[in-house]
Amino acid sequence: MTTDTSLAAGIRVPGTKPAREATELVRDTTSELIYHHSRRVYFFGSLRGRVRGLSHDPELLYIAAMFHDLGLNEEFRSSGRRFEVDSADEARRFLRSHGVPEDSVRRVWTAIALHTTPGVPEFMEPEVALVTAGVEYDVLGLGYADVSDEDRREVVALHPRPDFKRRILTAFTDGVRPRPETTFGNVKADVLEHYVPGFRRGDFVRTVLDSPWPE
């Protein structure tokens, strides 16, 4: 097994055994799109952490970034659960198999499970905050100016993003289309509303008013 020495914008991929095996697992089981996106999430999350002065565990951030979209894979689409939870559970199994302490496992699980829940992760542990920060940067362009043009170019040169906007939305659609009920109250409802004919998003107010309570 070779050591991954990837370096971009002054950020290096951790060289630990769990990090190497996480790289191989994600590279072998997901699409090229998700692999490159996941790596960029690590780099951009790290860079945004540098700006915000957040000290974090690079190995935990890396593994959380690598696993965060694994639940979009076809084998999870009939789980009936949010893809974020499927991703988080796979990361937890992986970390436990490497004897990682439970507090670290919890951080990674939480980082992945909450990465599409804006407004909460930023107030939690750095690893949790920075996975979301990396995802928001790569997918939504939030905090775009936090990373210099030069650093951004280095990351994208290492992990290109051709036609990324269209392709990632297709990946989201494919990953959650078979479990539309899991999009209630989260951002993936927007995806299905745009790309799945006949989809009707859940309505929180209607759910409250139609509950079995008499008043």
N, C-alpha and C positions, 0 to 999 in steps of 0.2 A: 504494500500500500504506500503510495507516494504522499508526501506532505504537500498540502495546498499552501502555497506561499503568496497567494493573490494579494496585491497591495494596490490601493487607489486612494488618492486624496489624503495620504498619510495614515490611512486605516488599513490594518492587516487582518485577514481572516485568521481566527485562532487556529493554532496547529495541534490542538489536543486530539486524542483518539475519538471522543464523542463528536467533536466538530467535524473531523474527517469522515466519520461514518454517516453523520447526518447529511453531509454533502453528497456522498455516494447514494444514499437512500433516495433523497429528493431528485437527484439527477436521473436515477434509474427508474423512478416510479411516476414522475410527473412530466408534463410537457416542457419543451424548451422555454416556452413563454413563462410558465410558472417558476421554473428554475432561475431564470435570469431576473425575474421580478423579485423573487425571494432574496436573492443575493443583493440586489439594489436596496431592498428594504433594510438590510443589515448596514450597508454603507451609509445610506442617507439617514437612518436612525442614529447611527454613531455620530455623524457630522452634526446633526441637529442637537444631539446631546452635548457635543463640544460647545456649541453656541450657548446652550442653556446652562452650562456648568454642571451637568449631571454625571456623576461618577457611577459607572455601571460595570457589571461583569461581562466582558466581551463574549465569553463562551455561551452564557445563558442568552444573551441578546441574539447571538448568531443562530443558535438552535431554535429559538422561538421564531425568528424571521424565516428560517428555512422550512419550518413545519406549518407556518400560519395558514397556508392555503391548501394543505394536503387533503383536507376534507372535501375539496371540490372534485377529487378523483371519482371515477365512475363507480368504484366499489362501495362508496359511501352514500350514493344517491338514493338508496332505498332505506336509509337508516331512520328516517322520520325525525331526525334531529338537525339543529342548525349545523351548517358545515363547520363553523368556528369551533363548536364543541367536539365534533369528530376530529378536527385537526389537533385540538388541545389534548384530547385523550391519547392520540397516537404519539404525541410528543411526551406525554407522561409515561406511557409504556416504555418508550425508547430510553428516557432518562433513568427510570427505575432499573432497567436492565443493565445500566452502566453504574449502578450504585450511587447515583447522585443524591445528596441530602434532600429530605422532603421539603424543606423550606425553599430550596432552589427549584424543585419540581413544581411547587405551588406557584412560584413567580412566573415560570414559563407557561404553565397552564393558564393562568390568569391573563397574561400578556396576549396569548393567542385568542382566548375566548372573548376578550373585550375589544379586539382590534377594529371592529366595525361599530363600536358603541362610543360615539364622540362625546366629549365633555366629561368623561370619567377617568380614563387611563392617565391623563396628564397630571392627576393629583396622587397617583399611586407610586410604587417603587419605580426606580429609573428604567429597569428592564421592561416593565409594563408600559410606561409612558413612551419609551423610545420605539417599541415595535409599532405602536399606533402612529407615532410621529413619522416613522419611515414609510408606512403604508400611505398615510395622508400625503406625504411628499410625492411619492412615486405615482400614485393613482390620481390624486386630486390637485396636486401642485400647491398644497397649502404650505406656507412658509418658504416658498420658492426662493426668495432672496436670502434665506438663511445660509444657503450654500453658494460659494463663489462659482462664477462661470467656469473657472479652471478646474475646480474640484468636481463639478457636475460633469464636465466633459470627460474627465478621467474615469469616473464611475461608469458612464454610459459607453465609453470605449471598451471597457472591460466586459460590460454586460449590456449589449445593445437593446434598444426598444423599438424595432421597426413596426409601424402601424399599431403601436401598443394600445392606444385608446380603444379602438374597435375590437382588437383581439381579446383584451382583458374583459370587456363587457360581454363578449361571446362566451368566454370561460365562466364568468359569473352566472350567466343565463343557463348554460348547460349544467352547471353544478347545482343550481337550486330549483330549476324548473320541475323536477320530479317531486319536490317537497315544498310546494308553495306556502303551506301553512306555517312553515318555519320563518317566513319573512315578516310575520306580524310584528309591528313595532320596530323594525330595523331597516337599514338603508337598502337591503336587497329587494324590498318591495318595489322600489323605484325601478330597478333593473327589469323585473318581470312586467311591470306596468308598461314599460317601453317596448319590450321585445316578445312578450307572450300574448297573442291574441286571446281575448276572453278572460284574462286574469283580472280578478277583483281583489284589491288590497283590503286587508282587515281594517275595520274602523273602530277605534278605541271607544269613542263616545257611543256608537251603536251597540257595542258589546256591553257597556255599562247599562244603558237603558233597556236592553233586551235580556238582562240577567234574570234568573228566577226569583230574585228578591222582589217583594211586592212594592217596596218604596225605596 
